[in-house]
Amino acid sequence: MLQNNKKNFHIGCGYTIGKNWYNYDNSPIALLDRIPILKNINKLNTRKFPKDIKYGNIVKNLLCEESTADNIYCSHVLEHVSLSSGKKMLKNIYKMLKIGGTLRIIVPSLEARIERYIQNKDANSFIKSLNFVNDDKKENFIKKLRFLLGGTRHRWMFDKSSLLNELIDSGFENSKIRECKFGDSDIDVFSEVEEEGRFIESNGELKAVAFNCTK
């Protein structure tokens, strides 16, 4: 039973699931893991997705009835779809939320990567940091296929201004959008799914773009 019967949706959950959340992932590998006959022969992932994950495509469909979701958490997902699909995704998220509902969304920062490039002038590192392509010839076929099918490849990137504009275009009011950081939500249930490494990457240098939005 979800806490206080709240409808909380974790979109693109990966391996992180919250006990008081509906945890959704759209990875083809997550779908394979749901099929018993394929789960045991699936070699694309060394880790198996938690069994409680739900498979759903937020770009194509709402994950609940319109205006019924209390909270939505979406961390490092938007960059894995095209810009046009990302627009559909944000509009569907807005439709899902009830009035007063909260979205917390995080994406890797294009601006942070550009700033690091300006400092070190390392073009190769900059291109790799965008995660658009996989140029590692040492990787075997399975690893390359995982990169293509597992949802790790980036298809678009955002800075603060561009993500803010997309959120406003999807329906959120500018006055109800604020930059956020790890652990600063006054809604306790977000602590079940938030990870500090999503706000500041493991090297401690690249900060993500993160917003807290209220409908």
N, CA, C and O of each residue as an XYZ file, in Angstrom:
860
protein
N       0.853     -1.192      0.000
C       0.000      0.000      0.000
C       0.891      1.244      0.000
O       1.812      1.362      0.808
N       0.605      2.156     -0.906
C       1.399      3.370     -0.956
C       1.084      4.269      0.233
O      -0.028      4.262      0.761
N       2.081      5.038      0.641
C       1.958      5.921      1.792
C       0.807      6.897      1.618
O       0.764      7.659      0.653
N      -0.120      6.866      2.556
C      -1.273      7.770      2.542
C      -2.058      7.699      1.225
O      -2.747      8.645      0.844
N      -1.936      6.552      0.541
C      -2.632      6.356     -0.731
C      -2.263      7.406     -1.772
O      -3.044      7.680     -2.682
N      -1.072      7.997     -1.641
C      -0.617      8.977     -2.613
C      -0.186      8.266     -3.896
O       0.323      7.146     -3.857
N      -0.397      8.929     -5.022
C       0.036      8.378     -6.300
C       1.353      9.046     -6.686
O       1.379     10.180     -7.165
N       2.437      8.319     -6.466
C       3.775      8.809     -6.771
C       4.358      7.981     -7.913
O       4.346      6.751     -7.863
N       4.869      8.659     -8.943
C       5.364      7.965    -10.124
C       6.838      8.277    -10.349
O       7.229      9.429    -10.542
N       7.641      7.224    -10.318
C       9.071      7.328    -10.589
C       9.278      6.884    -12.029
O       9.165      5.698    -12.339
N       9.580      7.828    -12.903
C       9.687      7.562    -14.339
C      11.149      7.380    -14.725
O      11.981      8.248    -14.463
N      11.455      6.246    -15.349
C      12.835      5.927    -15.696
C      13.619      5.520    -14.468
O      14.722      6.017    -14.241
N      13.065      4.625    -13.678
C      13.632      4.311    -12.360
C      14.931      3.534    -12.414
O      15.732      3.614    -11.482
N      15.167      2.768    -13.503
C      16.373      1.942    -13.538
C      16.364      0.943    -12.394
O      15.394      0.209    -12.205
N      17.452      0.919    -11.630
C      17.554     -0.034    -10.525
C      17.123      0.567     -9.190
O      17.148     -0.118     -8.168
N      16.728      1.835     -9.190
C      16.346      2.519     -7.954
C      14.837      2.574     -7.843
O      14.178      3.250     -8.634
N      14.290      1.876     -6.879
C      12.840      1.874     -6.714
C      12.480      2.359     -5.311
O      13.188      2.091     -4.341
N      11.371      3.073     -5.231
C      10.860      3.541     -3.950
C       9.667      2.707     -3.531
O       8.835      2.358     -4.368
N       9.567      2.379     -2.247
C       8.486      1.505     -1.791
C       7.130      2.184     -1.879
O       6.107      1.506     -1.966
N       7.104      3.496     -1.859
C       5.849      4.231     -1.948
C       5.669      4.889     -3.311
O       5.012      5.922     -3.445
N       6.269      4.262     -4.313
C       6.208      4.791     -5.674
C       5.777      3.710     -6.654
O       6.018      2.522     -6.441
N       5.133      4.149     -7.733
C       4.966      3.298     -8.896
C       6.226      3.503     -9.736
O       6.443      4.588    -10.277
N       7.045      2.478     -9.844
C       8.353      2.600    -10.468
C       8.309      2.104    -11.909
O       8.119      0.913    -12.157
N       8.487      3.027    -12.862
C       8.371      2.720    -14.281
C       9.715      2.851    -14.985
O      10.525      3.720    -14.664
N       9.932      1.959    -15.959
C      11.105      2.069    -16.812
C      10.732      1.610    -18.216
O       9.933      0.690    -18.395
N      11.330      2.273    -19.213
C      11.004      1.991    -20.606
C      12.147      1.306    -21.347
O      12.105      1.190    -22.572
N      13.164      0.852    -20.624
C      14.301      0.197    -21.263
C      13.869     -1.127    -21.889
O      13.175     -1.910    -21.241
N      14.267     -1.394    -23.142
C      13.957     -2.699    -23.750
C      14.485     -3.866    -22.923
O      13.887     -4.942    -22.898
N      15.623     -3.642    -22.239
C      16.185     -4.702    -21.413
C      15.293     -4.964    -20.201
O      15.141     -6.109    -19.773
N      14.704     -3.900    -19.650
C      13.766     -4.078    -18.540
C      12.556     -4.882    -18.991
O      12.019     -5.684    -18.228
N      12.126     -4.667    -20.233
C      10.999     -5.429    -20.781
C      11.375     -6.900    -20.934
O      10.572     -7.780    -20.622
N      12.590     -7.173    -21.412
C      13.041     -8.556    -21.549
C      13.063     -9.271    -20.199
O      12.722    -10.449    -20.094
N      13.476     -8.521    -19.163
C      13.554     -9.104    -17.820
C      12.183     -9.478    -17.268
O      12.092    -10.246    -16.310
N      11.126     -8.950    -17.855
C       9.773     -9.252    -17.390
C       9.204    -10.519    -18.029
O       8.169    -11.028    -17.598
N       9.876    -11.016    -19.039
C       9.397    -12.215    -19.744
C      10.170    -13.427    -19.226
O      11.361    -13.553    -19.509
N       9.521    -14.329    -18.469
C      10.221    -15.425    -17.796
C      11.124    -16.238    -18.713
O      12.252    -16.555    -18.336
N      10.658    -16.576    -19.896
C      11.437    -17.441    -20.787
C      12.690    -16.743    -21.313
O      13.663    -17.397    -21.687
N      12.655    -15.389    -21.338
C      13.794    -14.621    -21.836
C      14.704    -14.121    -20.719
O      15.881    -13.837    -20.942
N      14.147    -14.017    -19.520
C      14.902    -13.422    -18.408
C      16.200    -14.179    -18.134
O      17.241    -13.567    -17.892
N      16.136    -15.510    -18.172
C      17.308    -16.314    -17.828
C      18.360    -16.369    -18.926
O      19.511    -16.715    -18.662
N      17.972    -16.028    -20.170
C      18.947    -16.072    -21.262
C      19.383    -14.681    -21.703
O      20.229    -14.539    -22.585
N      18.802    -13.651    -21.084
C      19.166    -12.280    -21.420
C      20.567    -11.973    -20.899
O      20.784    -11.921    -19.688
N      21.511    -11.770    -21.803
C      22.901    -11.490    -21.433
C      23.277    -10.025    -21.648
O      24.443     -9.650    -21.519
N      22.276     -9.197    -21.978
C      22.577     -7.794    -22.262
C      22.890     -7.012    -21.000
O      23.519     -5.956    -21.071
N      22.465     -7.508    -19.846
C      22.693     -6.786    -18.603
C      23.205     -7.740    -17.543
O      22.643     -8.817    -17.345
N      24.272     -7.348    -16.860
C      24.793     -8.177    -15.782
C      23.917     -8.061    -14.544
O      23.896     -8.969    -13.713
N      23.192     -6.951    -14.411
C      22.259     -6.771    -13.306
C      20.837     -6.965    -13.806
O      20.518     -6.613    -14.941
N      19.993     -7.520    -12.965
C      18.591     -7.703    -13.322
C      17.762     -6.589    -12.691
O      18.007     -6.186    -11.554
N      16.788     -6.103    -13.434
C      15.921     -5.056    -12.914
C      15.054     -5.618    -11.786
O      14.651     -6.779    -11.845
N      14.759     -4.813    -10.759
C      13.884     -5.266     -9.678
C      12.546     -5.745    -10.225
O      12.027     -5.190    -11.194
N      11.997     -6.768     -9.606
C      10.783     -7.386    -10.131
C       9.559     -6.478    -10.029
O       8.571     -6.688    -10.733
N       9.618     -5.471     -9.159
C       8.461     -4.599     -8.964
C       8.360     -3.488    -10.002
O       7.413     -2.702     -9.975
N       9.328     -3.412    -10.918
C       9.292     -2.375    -11.947
C       8.123     -2.593    -12.892
O       7.819     -3.719    -13.284
N       7.475     -1.492    -13.250
C       6.427     -1.520    -14.253
C       6.991     -1.001    -15.567
O       7.810     -0.082    -15.573
N       6.559     -1.584    -16.675
C       7.025     -1.137    -17.982
C       5.999     -0.177    -18.557
O       4.818     -0.508    -18.660
N       6.455      1.022    -18.934
C       5.536      2.001    -19.506
C       6.287      3.058    -20.286
O       7.410      3.421    -19.937
N       5.666      3.550    -21.341
C       6.284      4.548    -22.218
C       5.560      5.879    -22.043
O       4.483      6.082    -22.604
N       6.153      6.788    -21.264
C       5.535      8.068    -20.960
C       5.423      8.951    -22.195
O       4.588      9.855    -22.229
N       6.244      8.707    -23.206
C       6.158      9.496    -24.435
C       4.848      9.197    -25.165
O       4.231     10.094    -25.739
N       4.430      7.929    -25.138
C       3.246      7.509    -25.882
C       1.958      7.589    -25.067
O       0.890      7.876    -25.608
N       2.066      7.335    -23.766
C       0.848      7.238    -22.953
C       1.038      7.837    -21.565
O       2.141      7.838    -21.019
N      -0.057      8.346    -21.005
C      -0.050      8.720    -19.599
C       0.074      7.446    -18.775
O      -0.413      6.394    -19.190
N       0.715      7.522    -17.622
C       0.888      6.355    -16.767
C      -0.186      6.268    -15.697
O      -0.168      5.370    -14.856
N      -1.122      7.208    -15.736
C      -2.277      7.192    -14.844
C      -3.340      8.083    -15.467
O      -3.106      8.711    -16.500
N      -4.489      8.135    -14.848
C      -5.532      9.020    -15.352
C      -5.089     10.473    -15.207
O      -4.305     10.808    -14.320
N      -5.590     11.313    -16.072
C      -5.206     12.720    -16.072
C      -5.542     13.386    -14.738
O      -6.603     13.151    -14.159
N      -4.617     14.220    -14.266
C      -4.791     15.023    -13.041
C      -4.998     14.165    -11.788
O      -5.807     14.509    -10.925
N      -4.263     13.041    -11.688
C      -4.409     12.176    -10.506
C      -3.079     11.906     -9.789
O      -3.091     11.354     -8.689
N      -1.956     12.272    -10.369
C      -0.658     11.994     -9.745
C      -0.303     13.069     -8.724
O      -0.437     14.262     -8.995
N       0.148     12.641     -7.560
C       0.557     13.577     -6.513
C       1.993     14.064     -6.731
O       2.278     15.259     -6.642
N       2.885     13.121     -7.015
C       4.302     13.452     -7.188
C       4.893     12.638     -8.331
O       4.533     11.479     -8.535
N       5.804     13.259     -9.074
C       6.508     12.570    -10.148
C       7.994     12.890    -10.024
O       8.386     14.043     -9.844
N       8.801     11.855    -10.122
C      10.260     12.019    -10.087
C      10.831     11.475    -11.383
O      10.532     10.349    -11.781
N      11.658     12.284    -12.041
C      12.193     11.917    -13.353
C      13.660     12.342    -13.409
O      13.966     13.510    -13.648
N      14.550     11.399    -13.189
C      15.971     11.714    -13.075
C      16.767     11.092    -14.214
O      16.759      9.874    -14.391
N      17.465     11.941    -14.997
C      18.332     11.497    -16.083
C      17.581     10.584    -17.057
O      18.021      9.478    -17.371
N      16.451     11.079    -17.515
C      15.621     10.349    -18.481
C      15.415     11.171    -19.751
O      15.514     10.645    -20.859
N      15.133     12.449    -19.588
C      14.767     13.302    -20.715
C      15.848     13.338    -21.792
O      15.536     13.454    -22.977
N      17.104     13.242    -21.394
C      18.205     13.309    -22.362
C      18.323     12.048    -23.220
O      19.076     12.028    -24.193
N      17.593     11.015    -22.866
C      17.674      9.751    -23.602
C      16.628      9.626    -24.709
O      16.547      8.592    -25.372
N      15.836     10.664    -24.909
C      14.865     10.676    -26.004
C      15.134     11.889    -26.882
O      15.834     12.816    -26.474
N      14.580     11.880    -28.081
C      14.742     13.018    -28.984
C      14.037     14.242    -28.410
O      13.224     14.121    -27.494
N      14.345     15.406    -28.943
C      13.710     16.634    -28.457
C      12.204     16.581    -28.647
O      11.460     16.973    -27.748
N      11.737     16.108    -29.792
C      10.294     16.037    -30.040
C       9.614     15.065    -29.080
O       8.515     15.333    -28.595
N      10.270     13.936    -28.806
C       9.712     12.977    -27.846
C       9.749     13.546    -26.432
O       8.847     13.298    -25.631
N      10.801     14.312    -26.129
C      10.905     14.938    -24.817
C       9.782     15.926    -24.566
O       9.276     16.022    -23.448
N       9.389     16.659    -25.591
C       8.267     17.587    -25.466
C       6.974     16.832    -25.142
O       6.196     17.261    -24.290
N       6.754     15.715    -25.824
C       5.567     14.895    -25.551
C       5.609     14.338    -24.137
O       4.594     14.296    -23.443
N       6.783     13.915    -23.723
C       6.965     13.363    -22.390
C       6.599     14.373    -21.307
O       5.864     14.046    -20.376
N       7.109     15.599    -21.424
C       6.829     16.624    -20.420
C       5.359     17.024    -20.405
O       4.794     17.280    -19.342
N       4.746     17.076    -21.566
C       3.321     17.414    -21.623
C       2.474     16.316    -20.994
O       1.471     16.606    -20.342
N       2.867     15.054    -21.184
C       2.145     13.947    -20.553
C       2.332     13.962    -19.037
O       1.398     13.674    -18.289
N       3.536     14.296    -18.591
C       3.777     14.417    -17.154
C       2.895     15.512    -16.563
O       2.296     15.332    -15.502
N       2.820     16.642    -17.253
C       1.989     17.742    -16.763
C       0.523     17.304    -16.673
O      -0.165     17.630    -15.706
N       0.053     16.576    -17.671
C      -1.332     16.094    -17.661
C      -1.575     15.131    -16.504
O      -2.652     15.139    -15.908
N      -0.591     14.311    -16.185
C      -0.743     13.333    -15.105
C      -0.909     13.998    -13.744
O      -1.691     13.528    -12.917
N      -0.177     15.091    -13.502
C      -0.172     15.721    -12.180
C      -1.514     16.358    -11.842
O      -2.166     16.955    -12.699
N      -1.909     16.223    -10.601
C      -3.084     16.952    -10.108
C      -2.667     18.382     -9.774
O      -1.474     18.663     -9.654
N      -3.609     19.266     -9.627
C      -3.292     20.634     -9.217
C      -2.606     20.588     -7.852
O      -3.117     19.975     -6.915
N      -1.457     21.233     -7.746
C      -0.682     21.191     -6.511
C       0.330     20.064     -6.476
O       1.132     19.974     -5.546
N       0.300     19.186     -7.503
C       1.251     18.087     -7.579
C       2.644     18.583     -7.915
O       2.811     19.682     -8.444
N       3.654     17.759     -7.603
C       5.052     18.166     -7.751
C       5.813     17.262     -8.702
O       5.703     16.037     -8.637
N       6.585     17.875     -9.582
C       7.553     17.178    -10.429
C       8.950     17.617    -10.028
O       9.223     18.812     -9.922
N       9.833     16.656     -9.806
C      11.254     16.953     -9.656
C      11.971     16.258    -10.812
O      11.888     15.040    -10.974
N      12.674     17.057    -11.609
C      13.302     16.552    -12.824
C      14.772     16.945    -12.867
O      15.133     18.070    -12.523
N      15.617     16.009    -13.293
C      17.064     16.216    -13.318
C      17.608     15.718    -14.659
O      17.214     14.657    -15.144
N      18.510     16.488    -15.241
C      19.184     16.070    -16.471
C      20.662     16.458    -16.371
O      21.001     17.378    -15.627
N      21.548     15.775    -17.106
C      22.948     16.199    -17.150
C      23.048     17.602    -17.746
O      22.256     17.972    -18.613
N      23.995     18.356    -17.293
C      24.123     19.748    -17.737
C      25.052     19.879    -18.943
O      26.232     19.536    -18.870
N      24.511     20.375    -20.041
C      25.340     20.685    -21.202
C      26.289     21.833    -20.867
O      27.456     21.825    -21.258
N      25.772     22.812    -20.143
C      26.579     23.981    -19.786
C      27.816     23.583    -18.986
O      28.907     24.100    -19.227
N      27.647     22.665    -18.036
C      28.785     22.234    -17.220
C      29.853     21.562    -18.070
O      31.047     21.717    -17.813
N      29.424     20.820    -19.079
C      30.372     20.145    -19.957
C      31.119     21.145    -20.845
O      32.313     21.000    -21.108
N      30.393     22.145    -21.291
C      31.033     23.177    -22.109
C      32.052     23.966    -21.279
O      33.147     24.271    -21.752
N      31.682     24.288    -20.049
C      32.595     25.030    -19.177
C      33.871     24.232    -18.917
O      34.967     24.791    -18.879
N      33.714     22.907    -18.735
C      34.901     22.089    -18.509
C      35.772     22.035    -19.773
O      37.000     22.039    -19.690
N      35.120     21.985    -20.941
C      35.887     21.990    -22.195
C      36.664     23.294    -22.358
O      37.821     23.278    -22.778
N      36.035     24.419    -22.029
C      36.706     25.715    -22.139
C      37.946     25.750    -21.247
O      38.944     26.389    -21.581
N      37.872     25.056    -20.108
C      38.998     25.041    -19.179
C      40.128     24.138    -19.652
O      41.298     24.517    -19.591
N      39.774     22.924    -20.133
C      40.843     21.966    -20.448
C      41.119     21.783    -21.941
O      42.115     21.168    -22.321
N      40.223     22.325    -22.797
C      40.400     22.250    -24.250
C      40.603     20.805    -24.743
O      41.331     20.559    -25.705
N      39.951     19.874    -24.071
C      40.048     18.465    -24.448
C      38.794     18.077    -25.216
O      37.776     17.715    -24.628
N      38.884     18.157    -26.544
C      37.711     17.901    -27.390
C      37.237     16.461    -27.277
O      36.033     16.206    -27.267
N      38.163     15.523    -27.191
C      37.772     14.119    -27.108
C      36.963     13.834    -25.841
O      35.947     13.140    -25.878
N      37.434     14.381    -24.730
C      36.708     14.194    -23.468
C      35.330     14.847    -23.526
O      34.360     14.312    -22.989
N      35.250     16.002    -24.179
C      33.978     16.705    -24.297
C      32.972     15.869    -25.080
O      31.829     15.709    -24.651
N      33.394     15.331    -26.235
C      32.492     14.523    -27.047
C      32.052     13.276    -26.291
O      30.880     12.902    -26.341
N      32.977     12.635    -25.594
C      32.628     11.442    -24.818
C      31.634     11.775    -23.712
O      30.745     10.979    -23.412
N      31.784     12.957    -23.102
C      30.907     13.333    -21.997
C      29.469     13.559    -22.432
O      28.551     13.485    -21.616
N      29.270     13.837    -23.726
C      27.914     14.021    -24.246
C      27.178     12.696    -24.349
O      25.948     12.659    -24.330
N      27.931     11.608    -24.458
C      27.362     10.254    -24.489
C      26.430     10.026    -25.675
O      25.451      9.288    -25.567
N      26.732     10.654    -26.792
C      25.943     10.458    -28.007
C      26.390      9.227    -28.785
O      25.582      8.576    -29.448
N      27.665      8.913    -28.702
C      28.218      7.804    -29.476
C      29.093      6.937    -28.579
O      29.543      7.371    -27.519
N      29.323      5.715    -29.020
C      30.213      4.804    -28.315
C      31.345      4.427    -29.268
O      31.135      3.682    -30.225
N      32.534      4.939    -29.007
C      33.653      4.744    -29.928
C      34.713      3.820    -29.340
O      35.874      3.858    -29.747
N      34.308      2.993    -28.383
C      35.264      2.097    -27.738
C      35.364      0.792    -28.530
O      34.491     -0.070    -28.425
N      36.416      0.652    -29.312
C      36.589     -0.541    -30.151
C      36.889     -1.785    -29.317
O      36.746     -2.906    -29.805
N      37.302     -1.595    -28.070
C      37.646     -2.725    -27.218
C      36.413     -3.439    -26.682
O      36.498     -4.588    -26.248
N      35.273     -2.767    -26.709
C      34.060     -3.373    -26.171
C      33.551     -4.464    -27.105
O      33.647     -4.352    -28.327
N      33.013     -5.513    -26.511
C      32.478     -6.603    -27.314
C      31.089     -6.262    -27.843
O      30.532     -5.211    -27.525
N      30.543     -7.151    -28.643
C      29.263     -6.913    -29.296
C      28.138     -6.713    -28.280
O      27.277     -5.852    -28.465
N      28.143     -7.508    -27.209
C      27.081     -7.425    -26.205
C      27.073     -6.043    -25.551
O      26.007     -5.462    -25.348
N      28.251     -5.514    -25.220
C      28.329     -4.205    -24.580
C      27.862     -3.105    -25.527
O      27.194     -2.158    -25.109
N      28.216     -3.235    -26.798
C      27.780     -2.236    -27.769
C      26.277     -2.295    -27.971
O      25.627     -1.259    -28.114
N      25.719     -3.501    -27.983
C      24.278     -3.655    -28.129
C      23.555     -3.101    -26.907
O      22.474     -2.526    -27.023
N      24.162     -3.279    -25.732
C      23.578     -2.736    -24.502
C      23.530     -1.212    -24.562
O      22.569     -0.600    -24.096
N      24.561     -0.603    -25.135
C      24.598      0.855    -25.275
C      23.459      1.344    -26.168
O      22.854      2.381    -25.895
N      23.169      0.599    -27.228
C      22.131      0.996    -28.181
C      20.732      0.712    -27.665
O      19.815      1.504    -27.886
N      20.555     -0.431    -26.969
C      19.220     -0.857    -26.562
C      18.902     -0.580    -25.104
O      17.734     -0.550    -24.717
N      19.917     -0.380    -24.305
C      19.681     -0.268    -22.869
C      19.273      1.100    -22.389
O      19.001      1.279    -21.202
N      19.222      2.077    -23.283
C      18.763      3.400    -22.885
C      19.833      4.282    -22.303
O      19.513      5.309    -21.703
N      21.123      3.917    -22.458
C      22.177      4.743    -21.874
C      22.633      5.863    -22.809
O      23.220      6.845    -22.354
N      22.374      5.730    -24.091
C      22.832      6.730    -25.050
C      22.017      8.018    -24.935
O      20.792      7.975    -24.822
N      22.697      9.154    -24.965
C      22.007     10.442    -24.949
C      21.552     10.814    -26.364
O      22.260     10.572    -27.342
N      20.364     11.403    -26.451
C      19.834     11.854    -27.736
C      19.647     13.364    -27.785
O      19.465     13.937    -28.860
N      19.692     14.010    -26.616
C      19.587     15.468    -26.553
C      20.209     15.927    -25.250
O      20.348     15.139    -24.314
N      20.591     17.215    -25.181
C      21.176     17.766    -23.968
C      20.541     19.114    -23.664
O      20.024     19.783    -24.558
N      20.584     19.508    -22.393
C      19.928     20.734    -21.943
C      20.841     21.540    -21.028
O      21.708     21.003    -20.339
N      20.610     22.861    -21.048
C      21.142     23.729    -20.001
C      19.947     24.246    -19.212
O      18.811     23.852    -19.475
N      20.196     25.126    -18.249
C      19.096     25.604    -17.399
C      17.999     26.287    -18.212
O      16.812     26.028    -18.014
N      18.409     27.155    -19.122
C      17.431     27.940    -19.886
C      16.577     27.050    -20.789
O      15.359     27.217    -20.856
N      17.212     26.111    -21.478
C      16.462     25.292    -22.426
C      15.499     24.359    -21.707
O      14.377     24.157    -22.173
N      15.916     23.782    -20.572
C      14.998     22.916    -19.834
C      13.858     23.726    -19.235
O      12.706     23.293    -19.260
N      14.175     24.906    -18.694
C      13.133     25.774    -18.150
C      12.100     26.115    -19.220
O      10.898     26.083    -18.957
N      12.561     26.438    -20.413
C      11.637     26.768    -21.503
C      10.745     25.588    -21.865
O       9.561     25.770    -22.150
N      11.302     24.381    -21.855
C      10.501     23.198    -22.171
C       9.449     22.938    -21.093
O       8.327     22.536    -21.400
N       9.809     23.164    -19.843
C       8.856     22.975    -18.751
C       7.703     23.972    -18.849
O       6.545     23.614    -18.637
N       8.024     25.214    -19.169
C       6.991     26.235    -19.336
C       6.110     25.904    -20.530
O       4.889     26.046    -20.468
N       6.731     25.462    -21.617
C       5.981     25.108    -22.811
C       5.042     23.930    -22.558
O       4.001     23.816    -23.206
N       5.403     23.057    -21.624
C       4.553     21.901    -21.327
C       3.356     22.259    -20.460
O       2.409     21.480    -20.349
N       3.396     23.451    -19.837
C       2.247     23.888    -19.048
C       2.565     24.469    -17.690
O       1.723     25.157    -17.113
N       3.750     24.220    -17.154
C       4.105     24.731    -15.828
C       4.302     26.248    -15.864
O       4.845     26.793    -16.825
N       3.855     26.917    -14.806
C       4.034     28.358    -14.694
C       5.455     28.662    -14.202
O       5.971     27.977    -13.318
N       6.067     29.668    -14.768
C       7.437     30.036    -14.411
C       7.576     30.282    -12.917
O       8.584     29.914    -12.313
N       6.572     30.900    -12.327
C       6.624     31.242    -10.905
C       6.565     30.010     -9.997
O       6.854     30.098     -8.803
N       6.189     28.862    -10.569
C       6.076     27.636     -9.783
C       7.199     26.639    -10.109
O       7.120     25.454     -9.786
N       8.238     27.159    -10.755
C       9.412     26.348    -11.072
C      10.613     26.936    -10.360
O      10.853     28.140    -10.451
N      11.369     26.119     -9.656
C      12.590     26.595     -8.999
C      13.713     25.588     -9.196
O      13.475     24.386     -9.317
N      14.938     26.096     -9.226
C      16.070     25.180     -9.228
C      16.093     24.437     -7.896
O      15.752     24.995     -6.853
N      16.496     23.184     -7.947
C      16.531     22.417     -6.702
C      17.854     21.669     -6.587
O      18.620     21.583     -7.546
N      18.104     21.140     -5.419
C      19.298     20.356     -5.168
C      18.924     19.140     -4.336
O      17.803     19.032     -3.839
N      19.865     18.240     -4.192
C      19.607     16.990     -3.495
C      19.076     17.230     -2.079
O      19.669     17.961     -1.286
N      17.942     16.589     -1.791
C      17.406     16.589     -0.433
C      16.684     17.844      0.000
O      16.366     17.986      1.180
N      16.410     18.775     -0.928
C      15.792     20.031     -0.486
C      14.275     20.046     -0.647
O      13.645     21.091     -0.488
N      13.685     18.890     -0.962
C      12.230     18.830     -1.069
C      11.608     18.733      0.319
O      12.144     18.064      1.202
N      10.483     19.398      0.504
C       9.775     19.288      1.775
C       8.756     18.154      1.740
O       7.931     18.019      2.644
N       8.824     17.340      0.686
C       7.952     16.169      0.562
C       8.811     14.937      0.831
O       9.668     14.587      0.020
N       8.584     14.282      1.963
C       9.470     13.229      2.443
C       9.648     12.076      1.460
O      10.722     11.478      1.386
N       8.607     11.767      0.714
C       8.646     10.571     -0.128
C       9.728     10.651     -1.208
O      10.167      9.618     -1.712
N      10.159     11.849     -1.567
C      11.213     11.975     -2.580
C      12.546     11.410     -2.085
O      13.399     11.047     -2.895
N      12.734     11.332     -0.771
C      13.990     10.795     -0.232
C      14.158      9.314     -0.562
O      15.268      8.788     -0.490
N      13.075      8.642     -0.922
C      13.163      7.219     -1.270
C      13.821      6.993     -2.624
O      14.372      5.921     -2.874
N      13.771      7.981     -3.489
C      14.244      7.771     -4.862
C      15.396      8.698     -5.263
O      16.089      8.426     -6.243
N      15.604      9.766     -4.533
C      16.672     10.698     -4.903
C      18.043     10.153     -4.511
O      18.213      9.557     -3.448
N      19.015     10.372     -5.395
C      20.399      9.988     -5.140
C      21.289     11.206     -5.386
O      21.145     11.894     -6.397
N      22.199     11.462     -4.463
C      23.038     12.655     -4.569
C      23.867     12.651     -5.850
O      24.117     13.704     -6.437
N      24.295     11.458     -6.282
C      25.108     11.357     -7.479
C      24.391     11.759     -8.749
O      25.026     11.943     -9.787
N      23.073     11.899     -8.683
C      22.312     12.360     -9.835
C      22.341     13.886     -9.943
O      22.137     14.442    -11.022
N      22.593     14.547     -8.833
C      22.659     16.003     -8.810
C      24.084     16.498     -9.050
O      24.299     17.512     -9.713
N      25.048     15.767     -8.502
C      26.462     16.074     -8.720
C      27.134     14.771     -9.108
O      27.122     13.816     -8.331
N      27.718     14.713    -10.290
C      28.265     13.467    -10.790
C      29.457     13.008     -9.956
O      30.031     13.776     -9.184
N      29.813     11.742    -10.131
C      30.767     11.088     -9.246
C      32.117     11.802     -9.153
O      32.788     11.712     -8.125
N      32.519     12.504    -10.205
C      33.806     13.217    -10.144
C      33.712     14.521     -9.353
O      34.720     15.193     -9.131
N      32.498     14.873     -8.931
C      32.314     16.064     -8.119
C      32.393     17.364     -8.876
O      32.317     18.435     -8.272
N      32.544     17.298    -10.190
C      32.728     18.499    -10.990
C      31.467     18.944    -11.731
O      31.124     20.126    -11.745
N      30.795     17.990    -12.337
C      29.679     18.338    -13.223
C      28.348     18.302    -12.472
O      27.867     17.244    -12.068
N      27.776     19.479    -12.302
C      26.478     19.553    -11.653
C      25.375     19.382    -12.690
O      25.492     19.848    -13.824
N      24.322     18.720    -12.292
C      23.198     18.514    -13.185
C      22.282     19.737    -13.166
O      22.425     20.627    -12.328
N      21.352     19.759    -14.097
C      20.288     20.763    -14.099
C      19.081     20.125    -13.424
O      18.607     19.076    -13.862
N      18.588     20.740    -12.379
C      17.505     20.142    -11.600
C      16.460     21.201    -11.265
O      16.792     22.302    -10.825
N      15.197     20.852    -11.479
C      14.102     21.755    -11.175
C      13.017     21.055    -10.369
O      12.749     19.867    -10.546
N      12.404     21.825     -9.481
C      11.226     21.408     -8.728
C      10.045     22.210     -9.257
O      10.054     23.440     -9.213
N       9.040     21.518     -9.754
C       7.905     22.179    -10.425
C       6.596     21.809     -9.744
O       6.369     20.646     -9.411
N       5.753     22.784     -9.542
C       4.439     22.556     -8.959
C       3.369     22.946     -9.963
O       3.432     24.017    -10.567
N       2.402     22.086    -10.134
C       1.320     22.374    -11.090
C       0.304     23.293    -10.433
O      -0.690     23.663    -11.059
